[in-house]
Amino acid sequence: MGAAAAVVIAAVATGAWWWFSPPKFVLPPPNPDMNVVLVTIDTLRSDMLSCYGGPVPTPNLDALAARGARFTFAHAHAVVTLVSHTTILTGLLPYQHGVRDNSGFRLPDGTATAGTRFRAAGFSTGAFIGGYPLTKRFGLTPGFDDYDDRLPEERGLVMFSMPERRADVVVSHAIDWIGRQTGKFFGWVHVFDPHAPYTPPPEFLALSPDHPYYGEIAFADHALGALFDKLATLARPTLIIVTADHGESLGDHGELTHGMFAYESTLHVPLIMAMASPGGRARATARGAVIDAPVTHLDLLPTMLDAVGIPADPALGGRSLRDVIRTDRAPDRPSYFEAMTFNLTRGWAPLRGVLDGRSKYIDLPIPELYDLRPDPTEQSNLAPTEPDRLPPFHQTLRSFNVAVPNQPQAESTAVSAALRSLGYLSTRAAPRATYTSADDPKTLAPVDRAVHDAQELYEHGHVDDAMSRLAGILAAHPTLADVYLYLAYAQWDTGDAPAAIKTLETAIAHQVTDSNVPIRLGIYLAESGTDPARAIKLLEHLPPTDVDVLNGLGVAYVDAKRPVDAIATFRRILKLDSTNGFALENIAAVQLSEAAALGPSDPRRAADLQEAEETVKDALEVDPALADGYNTLGVILATKGDKAGAIDNWKQAVQLDGRQFDAMYNLVLKLSEAGRTDDARTYAKSYVASAPPERYAREIAEMRRFLGG
């Protein structure tokens, strides 16, 4: 009897547990008064998150998945940032919206996006951007009341590294905006941290010192926790959708980052949906649902619209995931994907493909077919052994009626340099009618690996080895415009202007037609003072809306003793960008030069110096981190007799930029004049150790004499 009672008690206890267990997550009924927040984490592999069984602790995303829906077989349609995000926001495939690469494409005017659709339905809309490829210039701003892309300014012709806005900064701006909203809103929060180069904060790098990519993901998760907490305090419920634009290869299939291939490392993405209700972060309102049915980025916009009761748009190819979450079943529907970057930039074969169920077909000169159930990492290409299976996939691919990409438009020098610093190519290759196995990215992957190796060498200070590696690549592949530009930049940065100019001239001799080559050549001719007349001839006929072209042209006018034309050219930059600190600083430098040419007793001298001082202070007001501005201000103050002020400004210039050699040289002179010999010697030693001898041989010799060496 006692045993039977125990059984009854156990049964009652079990029934009570099920009675109080939260229900499985489902998408709530359409609610026009609900907020929607889309979070995109750049370059995030799904198999990294701990809730997906990965090695990186991601407690905030895990908590979201534990009470929401986690999709195990979600896919992107492209493997670079701008293309993939454009698909997410428009609900259109790349060949439909027309954006096929990060460089040279813009979303066509009038294209409906999540921003325009939500704003038309009465939502406030805000976007908070962490990475350069999504800044305003690329066309995703329509529909957003606030498009916050305040990244650090690019410093001149950046090539090998580029500042980014950390996830905690992006999230803090989003939280501030959310706190100001009084009605319903749609917010898009984009964090860029997992993108290469991998430089997590030290405490997150310490989690896995040998895998800095892991630290970037852990930091992004940590930063997003504050956003999720904020959403849980709001009076309105909020649908949260978290995904990645694409993943990262990390060496899989010979690819270090992303963009060249479309294997699962980069095409398979995490996808989590959950509700943030008042108190929802503190208590579980639902238990997590794990969805194995295939879904894609095309489904995100229809799901968001459905959640708030905005009528479905039949022009969209995706579907709301409401029923998929409820049933874990999805209708059969093949999915298109592409990777066009290396076709557009280097002339390699275009990569297109389809996913049909768990079968994946990649259409290349060397075709590939994978069964992802037994082979999720795509180690066994079935195409050579099962060729009869290929025609149906090829026919399915043709059914998408994929358009050949339009020729990309030319980018400005600054945009091209910034994208290259993030590993994205921005050169242009002529289209071709046919491609062979020699053009297959699999065949040419070692070339890309060699370029990456050269970049790594450069970033770690092995400059000569990097330049030798780049020269070797060009010897074997003499038409790669991006490699010419990398090599020329490295030569320029080390002070060897003649070598940089010769490299660019060699590119032109090999009929490299990319517009960045003559632009860079003209700028280098101008800034080196090598041939101002030739620089002017080149730059005067290049795009008049390119800020860097205008800057180089202005410098060439200075070298040619045409100060009036120089100032007029720099003022043209300000008409394009009123907050361009470089243009203001250059105007101040010309004004200073004009004042210095006047005799000490000339009454115009003081007025010209004052004008130069006011101009450079305007430059520093719009860009407080402009090291060139502090150097120029130091020279102005020294000319006016304010030695202490001059020294302070030159120190600030060197602190901001350790390659401010003119400021460093001036410091040695003025500090030694003031009897501050120890300080002067410190700067002299830095000058000798770091100034490029090709450019500063005479000054280095002078510093060595000062040091007694």
N, C-alpha and C positions, 0 to 999 in steps of 0.2 A: 504493500500500500504506500509505503514511504517512497519507493522508487517511482511508482506511478505518479504520485504527487509532484515529484521532482520533474518528471517529464512534462506535466501540465504547466508547471511554473516556467520551465524553460521555453515552452511553446508560447506562453503569454508574453514572456520577456522579449522573445524574438519578434513577435507581432508588434509589440510596443516600439521596438527599434525601427521597424519599417514604417510605422505610423508617423514617427517624428522625423524621419530622414527627409532632407530637402528633396523636392522633385528634380528630375533631370532637367537641365537647362533647355529651354526652347525660346525662340524669339517671341517677345510679347506681341500682343495685337498692335496693329498700326496706331500710332499715337502722334498726332500733329503737334503736340506740345513737348515732344521729347528732344533733347540735345543729341547730337551725333559727333563723336570725336574719332577721327582716323589717325592712327599712329603708324608711320612708316619708318622702319629701322633699316638704314642703308647697308647693303652688303652683308646681310645676316643669313648664314646657313641655318636651316631648320634643325639639322642634327647636332647643333652646338648647345641648344637650350636644355636645361636639366629636365623640363617637363616633356621634352621629346627624347629623353634618355641620353642627352649629351653631357659633355664634361664641364660645362660652364654653369656655376650656380647663378640662377636667375629667379630669385624668390618672388619678385613682384609680378613677373610674367607667369610664373608657376601658379601664383594665387589667382590670377585672372583666369587661367585655364581651368583651375580646380572648381570654379563656380560658373564657367561659361562653356563654350564649345571650342575644342581644339581639333583642327583639321590636319590629318596626317598625309594627305595627298593633294596639296595645293600647288599650283604652278603659275609662274609668270609667263609672259609671252615674248619677253626680250630680256637681255642680260646686261643692260647699261641703264644708268640712273634716269636720264631724262625720258627715254623712250618708255621705260616701264612705268614711271609715274604718270606719264601722259595717258597711257592705257588705263591705269587705275582711276584717274580723275575723269576721263571721258567715256569709259566703257566701250572703247573702240579698239580694234586691233591696229598694230603699227601702220600697216599699209592703208588703213582706213583714215586714221587721223593725220598721216603724212610725216610724222616725226620718226626718223629711222636711225638717228645717232645722236650723241650728245652735242656734237659740233656741226654747225651749218644748217640746222633745222629749227623752225619755230612753229608753234601751234598756229594754224591758220585763224585769222580773225573770224569771229562769229561762231567758232566751234563751242557747242554747249559742254560745260564741265560740271563737276559737283558744285563748285563755287557758284556758277550762274544759276543752276537749278535750285539750290537751297536758298539763295538770296531772293529769287523770284517767288519762293514760297513763304517769304517773310522771316527768314532766319538771318541773324547776324552771322557773318562769315569771317574767319581769321585763319591765316596760314603762318607757320613759324618754321623757318628753314635753317638747316644746319650745314648745307653743302653747296658749293659753288654751282654745280650743274643745274640747280633749281632756282637760281636767283632770277630776279624780275626780267632780265634781258631775254630769257628763253621762252616767255610767252604764256606761263600758266597763271598769270595774275587775274584775268577777267573773272568777275564774280566775287572776289574777296574784298571785303571792306578794309581789312588790314592784311598786308602781305609783308611780314617782318623777315627780311633777309639780311639783316645788318651784320655781315661778316667783316672780319678785319680787311682793311684795304690791301690790294695787291701792291707790292713794292717794286715798281718798275717791271722789267721783263722777267718775272719769276719763271723758273723753268723746272727745277728739280724738287722744290718743296713749296707748299702752299698752306697758309694758316686756315684753320677751320673753326667753326663755332661749336664749342663743346655742348654735349647734351644737357648739362645742368643749366647752361645759359639759355638754350632754346626753351627748355621747360619752364624756367623762371619767367621768361617773356610771355609764354602761353598762359601761365597761371595768372599773371598780372592782368592779361586781357580777359580771361574768364571771370576774374573777380569784378570787372567793370560791367559785365553783361547783366542786364535786367530782364531780358527775354530769352527765348530759345535761340540756340546757336549751332552752327556747324564749324568745327575746328579741325584743322589738319596740322599735325605736329610731326616734323621730319627730323630725325637725329642721324647724324652722319658718322659717328665715331668709329664703327667697325670698318669703315673704308680705309684702305691703305693710304698713307703709311700708318702703321699701328703704333700709336703713342699714347697708351692709357695713362692716367694719373698714377704716380708711384705706388700708392697703396693698392691699386687694382692690378698693376703690373706684377706686384709681389705675389698675387694669387697663383700665377703661373709664369715665372720669369722667362721660360723657354718658349712661351706662346703668347706674345703680346696681343694677338687677335682675341684671345680669350678675355684678356683684361679689358679690352675695348667693349666687348659685349657685356661683361659684368658691370662696367661703369654705366653703360646705356640703361641697363635694367635698373640700377640704383637710382639714376636720375629720374626715370619715368615713375618711380614710386611716389614721388611728390605730386605728380600730375594725377595719378589714380586716387591718391588721398584727397586731393582738392575736389575731384569730381564726385566723390562720395559725400561731400558736405552740401551739395547743391539741392535746392528744393525740387528741381525737375530731375527725372531719371535721365540717364545718359547711356546710349549705346556706344561701347568702345570696340573698335576694330583695330587689331594690330597685325601688321604683316611686314614683309621685306620687299624691296623692289626686285632683288635678286640675291643670290648667295655669293660665295667666294670659293675659287677652286683650291687654293692652298697647295698647289702642286699636283692635284689630281689630273691625270691625262696630259701631264706636261705643261699645264697652264698655272701660272703663279697667282693671278688675281681673277679677272673676269673680262668678258667682252669678246674673246676670240672663239670660244666654244659655247655649246648650250647643253652640256651634260648636267646631270641632276645636281651636282655640286653648286651650280649657279642658277638652274632653272626651277628647282624644287624650293619652295619658300614656306616659312612658317605662317600660320594664319590662326588667330585666336579672336573670338568674339565673346563679350560678356556685358552685363548690365552693371552700371554704377548707380545704385539707388541710395537714398539717404541711409546711412548706417551700413551700406552694403559691404564696405571694406572690413567692418568689424565683425560681421556675422555672415555665415554662408546662406544666401537666399536660394541657391540652387546648387546641385552637384554637377560636376563637369560631365559634358558629353564629348566622347571621342568619335570623330567622324572620319571614316575611311573612304567615303565616296569621293571620286575625283571632282575637284572644283578649280576655278582659275580666277585670276585677277579681273576678268570680264564680269564676274558675278558680284563684285563688291559694290559698284555704284547702284545696280538694281536692288541689292539688299538694303543699302542705306536709304534709298528712296522709299522702298516698301515699308521700312521701319517707321517712317513718319507720315505715311499715307499719301505720298506724292505719286500720282498715277504712273504706271509703267510706261516706258517709251519703247514702242515696238522696233525702233531703229537700233536699239542696243542688242548686242549678240548674247549677253549674259542673262542670268536669271536670278531672282531672289533666292537666297539660300534658306528661306524659312522652312520649306518642306524637307530639304536635305538634312537640316539639323534635326528635325522631328523624326525622320525615318531612316537616316543614314543611307539613303539611296538617291542616286542621280540618274537621269535619263542618259542613254548613250549619246555622246557628243564628242567628236574629235576636237582637239585643241591645236591651234596653230602657234608656232614660235619661230623666232628668227634671231640671228646675230649678224648684223650687217657692217659693223664697224670696220673690220679689216678688209672687207670688200671695198668700202667707200674710201678708205684712207690709204691702203697699200695695193689695191687691185687684186687681192686674193679672191678665191671663189666665194660667192655669197652662201651663207648657211641658212637654210630653212628646214622646217620639219613639222611633224605632227605627232601628237600623243593620241592614241586611240585605246581607251581602257588602260591596261598596263603595258601596252606595246608602244615603242617609241621608234620613229623613223627619222633619220637625219639625212637630208638630201644634199649630198656633196659629190664631187667627182669620184671620190671613194665612198660609196654609200654605207650607211650604218643602220642596223636594226637590233633592238634590244628588247628582251622580255624582262620587265622590271620586277616581276614577282620573285623569280629565283635569282635575279641579277640586278639588284638595286643600284650598284655602283658602276654598272655598264662596263664590265670586264670582258664580256663575250659578245663580239659582233657577229650576229647571225647572218648578215647579208652575204658573205662569201659562200656559206654552206647551204643557205636556203634562199637562193635567188628568186624562186617562184613566188615567194611571199611579198616581194617588193612592188610589183605593179599595182596592187590595190592601194597600197600606201601612197604611191606616187600619184595615183588618180585622186585620192582624197586630198592630197596637197594641192593639186591643180584645181580642185573644186573651190578652194578659197579665193581663186582669181587674184592672186597676189600681184600687186603692181610693182613694177621696177621703180626703185627710189628715184625721186627727182634729184638732179644734181644739187649737192649742198651749196648753200650760199657761202661766200667768204666770211670768215670771222675776223674781228679786229685782232691786232697783235696781242693785246692784253688778254683777251678771252682765250685765244689759242694757247698762249703760254700758261695760263692758269689751268686749263684743262689738261695740258701735257703734264703739269706738275702732279696731277692726280692720277696719272697713268692712262689718260684718255688721249688718243691721237686726234689731231685736227687737220692733218694734211689731206690732200685730195688726189684721188687716182682716176684716170680716165676709164669710163665703162668699156666693157668688152662683150663680144657676142658669145664667146665660148670659153670654157675653162677646162683644164686637164688636171690629172692627178698631181702634176707639178705645182698647181695653184691651190691645192687643197690645204686648208689650215693645218691639218695633221702633218703634212709634209714640211710646212714652213714654220711650225712651232719652234724649232730650235733657233730660228732667227729672232723671234720675239723674246725667247729666253735670254739670248745673248744681249739684247738691248736692255732687258731688266737687270742683268748682271752688271752691265756698265753703269746703269743708274745707281745700283747698290754701291758699287765701288766709289762713285763720285760722292754719294751722300755720306760715306764713311771716311772721306778724306783721301782716298787713293786716286787722286785726280789724274796723274799721268797714266796709270793703268786703265782708268775709265776711258780716257781719250784714245789710247792705243786700241782698246777693244772696239770702240765706235769706228775708228778708221779701218779696222779689219773687217767689220761688217760691211762698210761701204765698198771696200775692195771687191767683195763678193757680190754685193747687191747695190750697184751704183745709182739706183733710181729711188731710194727710200728717202723722201723729203724729211720725214721726222728725224731720221738719224743725222742728216746734215745739220738740222737745226739744233739737236742735242749737242753735237760736236762743236758747232760754232759758239753756242752759249758757253760751253765749258772753256773753250779757248779764250773767249772774251772775259769770262769771270776770273781767269787766272792772269789777266793783263796782256795776253798776246793778241792784240787787235789785228795785226797783219795776218796771223794764221786764221782767225775767225773770218776775216774778209775773204781770204783765199778759199776757205771751205765753201762759203756761200757762192762764190764765183764758179767753183767747180760744179756745184749743184746745177747752176744755170747752164754750164757747158754740157752737162749730161741731160739737158732738156727736161729738168724737173720743173714742172709748171705751177707748182703750188705758190699762191700769192704771198705766203708768209716769207718765202725766200728773198724776193726783192725788197720787201718791206724791211726785213731784218738787215739786209745788206745796206740799204740806205741809212738806217738808224746807226749802224756801226760806223759807216763812213762819216756820218755827221758827228757822233759823240767822240770819236777818236781824233777828229780834226784832220784825218788823213787826206780827204779830198772833198772839201765842202761843196765845190761846184758840182761834182758828180753826184753827191748826196742830194743836193737841191734838185738836180735834173731827174733823179729817180723818184724822190718823194713828192715832188710837185704833181706827178701824174698818177699817184696812188690814191686810194679812197679818201676823200676829204672829210669823212666822218669818223675816221680812225684816230682816236686820241693819240696813240703812240706814233703814228705817222706824223701827225701835226707836231708832236713834241720833238721828234727827230728833225723835222723841217725847221722848226724854230731854232734848235741848236745849230743846225747848219748855217742858218742866216747869221747867228752870232759869230760863228767862225769866219764867215765871209765878210764880216764888218758891216752887216746890214741890220743894226739894232732896231730900226723902225719896223722893218718887216718881221723881225723876230718877235717883238712885243705884239704886233698885230696877229701873228700866228698863234702865240700863246693865248691871246684873248679869244681866238676862235675856239680853242679848247674849252674855255669857260662858258661859251655859249652852249656847248654840248653838255658840259658838266660843270655847273656853277660851284661845286664843292671840290674841284680838283686841286689839291694842295700843290702838286708838282708844277702845274701851270703857274700858279701864283708865285711859287718860289722862284721859278725861272724868270718871271717878269721882274721880281725883286733883284735877282742877280744881274740882269741887264741894266736895271736902273742904278745899281751899285757901280757897275763897270763904267757907266756914263758919268756918274759923279766923280769917280776916281780919276777920270781923264781930265777933269777940270783942275786948274791950279788951286792951291790952298786958299788963295785970297779971292777967288772967284765967288761972288755972292750967290751964284746959283748952286754951288756945291752943297751947302747946308740944306737947302730946300730939296735937292735931289736925294741926299742921304736920308732925310726925313721921310720922303715919299717911299724910298726903298724899304725903310724900317717898317712903315705902316703896311706895306704890301706883304712883307714876309710874316708879319704878325697875323695878318688875315689868313695866310697859308697855314700857320700853326693853330689858328683857331678852328679851321675846318678839319685839320688833320694833326692833332697834338703829337702824333708819333712820327712826324716827318723829320727824319734826321738831317736831311739836306737843308731844311729850313733853319734848324738851330745853327748849322755851320755858317750859313749866309748871315744870320742875325749876329753871330759872333764877329764876323768880319766887319759888319756895319758898325757895331759897338766899338771895336778896336780902332776903326778909322775915326770915330768920333772922340776917341781918347778914353773910353770906358773899358780899361783892361780887365777889371774884375768881372764885369758883365760879360765880356767876350769869353773869358776863361770858363765861366759857368755854362754858357751856351755851347761851347765846344765840348765840354765834358758831357753835357746832355746828348749831343750828337753821337759821340763815341759810345756812350752807354746804350743808346738805342740801336746803333749799328756799328759793330766792331770793325767794319770795313770803311769807315769814314776817315780815310787816310789824310785828306786835306785838313780836317779838324784836328787830327792827331798831330800832324806836323806843326800846325799853328800853336797847339798847346805846348809843345816842346819849346818853341821859340819864346812865347810869352811867359811861361813858367820860369824858364831860365833867366829871362830879363828881370823877373820879380824876385830872384834869389831863391826860388823854390826848386833847388837842383834835384833833390830826391824825387819829387813828383815828376819833374821833367824827364829824368832818366827812366822812370817807369814807363812813360808814354813812348820814349825813344826806343826802348827795348821791344815794346809791342809793335812799333812801326817796322823795325828791322826784321822782326820775326814773321810779320804777316803781309806787308805791302808787296804786291807783285813786282819783281825786279824788272820785268819787261817794260813796265809803265813808269816806275819810280826809281830807276837806277841811280840817278844823281842825288835824289833826296835820301835814299838809303845810305849812300856813301857819306853824306853829310851827317846823318844820325850816328853812323859808326865813328866818325871823327869826334863827335860830341861825347860819345861814350868812351872814347879813348882806345878804341879797338882798330 
